Amino acid sequence: MFSAGTPLDPRALLAVAPMPPIDGGLWRLDGVALVLLVLVVGIAAAVVPFAHRSLRGDRHGTALTMALGAMLATTALLAVAGPLWMLGLAWSASTVATLVALGLGGGVRALLPGAVWLVAADVALWAAIVLMSLGAEGDAAALLFVIAAVLRCALPPAQSWLVGSLYAPTPVSAALHGGIVNGGGILVITQLPLIGESALASLALSLLAAVGLLVGVTASLVRTDVKGRLVMSTVAQMGFMLLCAALGLAAAALVHLVAHGLYKSSLFLASSDGIDRRAYDRRAPAVLALSRPSAAARALAGIALPVMTLAAVAVAVYPGGRGVPELLLLVVVGAAFAAAGARAARLAPSTALAAASTTLLAGGAAAYALAASLLSAVITPESAPEAQPAIVVVAVLALLLVVALGVVRRWFPMSRTGLALQAFGLGFGDPRARRPAGRASTARAIPASDPLGSPLTTGASS
């Protein structure tokens, strides 16, 4: 839409930002690497001091804090690694640091699932590196890269290692969700030209990402524990991020990876305040009762301003194509801002606060569109291969199913489908203890002299 050098051309705005990898060196210092470094440094600045304070007095506190620092440092090395062998070393070093943190913080229950799936991801990555070093570029190496990324991102069937990490302290979860799981996205974004050359690997990436998106959305909609919901929402977000990469939207995947890492790590660090926030909400004044026309007008204003801002900025400055993948992304992001705007405007206690929240969301929509446009200028066009029609079909079906899940959960929660989704979401990937064989074994677990034995036994057995 704009020629190079015009004021609105993103390449002109970032004329000095892109830096090619250092030829023959160990480091890749380009725009993508710098953005990822900002992410890792920001998370480290929040997580490591928090861990130092919250783990003071714990017998493993110092060692665990050092392990968290090693996790984030190796993730930073992964972001700037140049040759594949250097990327593999940084990847494996982050795996070792993660397993140490899980073992110190959560014991065997957290360590065992992580050891199985993270080591499997390491094996897949090194197998791909060996094939590449032997000159065997093709479907096999690309598929192995996809497998390594999917396992690191905790997509099904590997979600159990991320769920098991809940046994570890909160700083470990913040570092995992803000840094380690992003390693899969870093791998896919940096190796997207190779993956895009393989139709089989690209299709596999889209299918696995779609499954992760659907499973994560289902589980996060029904789980009631704060951290469990955050874990399954991470699975969904990683699925969406990898689906963007499979569609060739590398810049959107990178923006999503950075935004999710910063946001999710902050949510984990604040998760301990959940009870206090719920108590505050109960004591808060009731929401101002609005007439139906007033509520509709507020919701419409909350929807219109962010969506129109997003569309206007995207059309004005986005340097990429105008195909179906870009349209899908615009619809999904627009729907997210529309839902947030309608809710914020409807629940605001006054008209002034409703207008302020709507304006703030419009600024966020503009920032998202501008960030995606600027990163599209940084990531070279050949790094984002064109999406296959089959991948577009997979993405459309996945997004339609997400909408259907939301409709069932919102309006038909007690239907047969709604109850089945609830049972699936509550049990998926939950590291629960093995259930007793029957009522008798449950009764034997509680001493007969315990006055609470009878109601506990009845409740556990029902």
Secondary structure, 3 states (H helix, E strand, C coil): CCCCCCCCCHHHHCCCCCCCCCCCCCECCCHHHHHHHHHHHHHHHHHHHHHHHHCCCCCCHHHHHHHHHHHHHHHHHHHHECCHHHHHHHHHHHHHHHHHHHHHHHHHHHHHHHHHHHHHHHHHHHHHHHHHHCCCCCHHHHHHHHHHHHHHCCCCCCHHHHHHHHHCCHHHHHHHHHHHCHHHHHHHHHCHHHHHHCHHHHHHHHHHHHHHHHHHHHHHHHCCCHHHHHHHHHHHHHHHHHHHHHCCCHHHHHHHHHHHHHHHHHHHHCHHHHHHHHHHHHHCCCCCCCCHHHHHHHHHHHHHHHHHHHHHHHHHHCCCCCCHHHHHHHHHHHHHHHHHHHHHHHHCCCHHHHHHHHHHHHHHHHHHHHHHHHHHHHCCHHHCCCCCHHHHHHHHHHHHHHHHHHHHHHHCCCCHHHHHHHHHHHHCCCCCCCCCCCHHHHHHCCCCCCCCHHHHHHHHHC
